[in-house]
Amino acid sequence: MSDTPLQRPSIFDDPEGYLQDFQRRTSAMRDKAQDLQQAMSEAKSTAVSDEGEVTVTVNVSGGLEDLQLDREVRHLHAETLRTLILDTYRRAAEQSGEQMDAVMERVLGADAETMSVYRDARQRYGG
């Protein structure tokens, strides 16, 4: 990558070039936003407990989408089942966060300043 900054047309020296560059950049931003929106709407993560009794699916924000319980859960103590569900949910939510990180990197670029802000927010707020 070059060390020289990208030269954009000046609105004063090249108003037509400036407008074309502006339209190109806004179009690229719109495309990225659409890609991100599509990826977020499709992103779901599923985790299964070690013995397969509990299956949890969450969306990109960690919201519960589906919970499936195997017939064998009828024989589990309530506290054991609660722990299985919560642990499985946490794994699914963690996977969802990792999946979202990958989507953000793909859309924004791993070295983009916006990606750095995103990573800081995830770290700070536990996303």
C-alpha positions in Angstrom: 0.0 0.0 0.0 1.3 3.5 -0.8 2.3 6.0 1.9 0.8 8.9 -0.1 -2.7 9.9 0.7 -5.4 9.5 -1.9 -5.8 12.7 -3.8 -9.4 13.7 -4.3 -10.5 16.3 -6.7 -11.0 19.8 -5.3 -14.5 21.2 -5.3 -13.0 24.5 -6.4 -10.5 23.3 -9.1 -12.6 20.4 -10.4 -16.2 20.6 -9.4 -17.3 17.9 -11.8 -14.6 15.5 -10.7 -15.4 16.3 -7.1 -19.0 15.5 -7.6 -18.2 12.2 -9.4 -15.8 11.2 -6.6 -18.4 12.1 -4.0 -21.1 10.0 -5.8 -18.6 7.1 -6.1 -17.8 7.2 -2.4 -21.5 7.5 -1.3 -22.4 4.6 -3.6 -19.6 2.5 -2.0 -20.8 3.4 1.5 -24.4 2.5 0.5 -23.2 -0.9 -0.9 -21.3 -1.6 2.4 -24.3 -0.7 4.5 -26.5 -3.0 2.4 -24.0 -5.8 2.7 -23.8 -5.3 6.4 -27.6 -5.2 6.8 -28.0 -8.4 4.7 -25.3 -10.2 6.7 -26.8 -9.2 10.0 -30.2 -10.3 9.1 -28.9 -13.7 8.1 -26.5 -14.2 11.0 -27.5 -16.9 13.4 -25.4 -19.1 15.6 -26.3 -22.5 17.1 -24.7 -24.3 20.0 -25.4 -27.8 21.3 -24.7 -29.0 24.8 -22.0 -31.6 25.2 -24.4 -34.5 25.4 -26.8 -33.0 22.9 -29.7 -32.5 25.3 -30.0 -28.7 24.6 -29.7 -26.8 21.3 -29.8 -23.0 21.3 -29.9 -20.7 18.3 -29.3 -16.9 18.7 -29.4 -14.0 16.3 -26.6 -11.5 15.7 -27.5 -9.5 18.8 -27.6 -12.6 21.0 -31.4 -12.8 21.1 -32.9 -16.2 21.5 -34.2 -17.5 18.2 -34.8 -21.2 19.0 -34.4 -23.6 21.9 -34.7 -27.3 21.4 -34.7 -29.8 24.2 -34.0 -33.5 23.8 -36.4 -36.0 25.4 -33.7 -36.9 27.8 -34.0 -33.6 29.6 -37.1 -34.9 31.4 -34.8 -37.0 33.6 -32.6 -34.0 34.5 -32.8 -32.1 37.7 -34.2 -28.6 37.1 -31.0 -26.9 38.2 -28.9 -29.1 35.9 -31.2 -28.3 33.0 -31.0 -24.6 33.8 -27.2 -24.7 33.8 -27.2 -26.6 30.5 -29.5 -24.1 28.8 -27.5 -21.1 30.1 -24.1 -22.5 29.2 -25.3 -23.5 25.8 -26.9 -20.1 25.3 -23.6 -18.4 26.3 -21.6 -20.4 23.7 -24.1 -19.6 21.0 -24.0 -15.9 21.9 -20.2 -16.0 21.9 -20.2 -17.6 18.5 -22.6 -15.0 17.3 -20.3 -12.2 18.4 -17.3 -13.9 16.6 -19.5 -14.3 13.5 -20.4 -10.6 13.7 -16.7 -9.7 14.1 -16.0 -11.5 10.8 -18.8 -9.8 9.0 -17.7 -6.4 10.2 -14.1 -7.1 9.1 -15.3 -8.2 5.7 -17.5 -5.1 5.2 -15.3 -2.5 6.8 -11.9 -3.9 6.3 -9.7 -5.3 9.1 -7.6 -2.1 9.3 -10.4 0.4 9.0 -10.7 3.1 11.7 -14.4 2.1 12.0 -13.4 -1.5 12.7 -11.1 -0.2 15.5 -14.0 1.7 17.1 -16.2 -1.4 16.7 -13.6 -3.6 18.5 -13.2 -1.1 21.3 -17.0 -1.0 21.8 -17.3 -4.8 21.8 -14.4 -5.0 24.4 -15.8 -2.2 26.6 -19.4 -3.3 26.6 -18.9 -7.1 26.5 -20.6 -7.7 23.2 
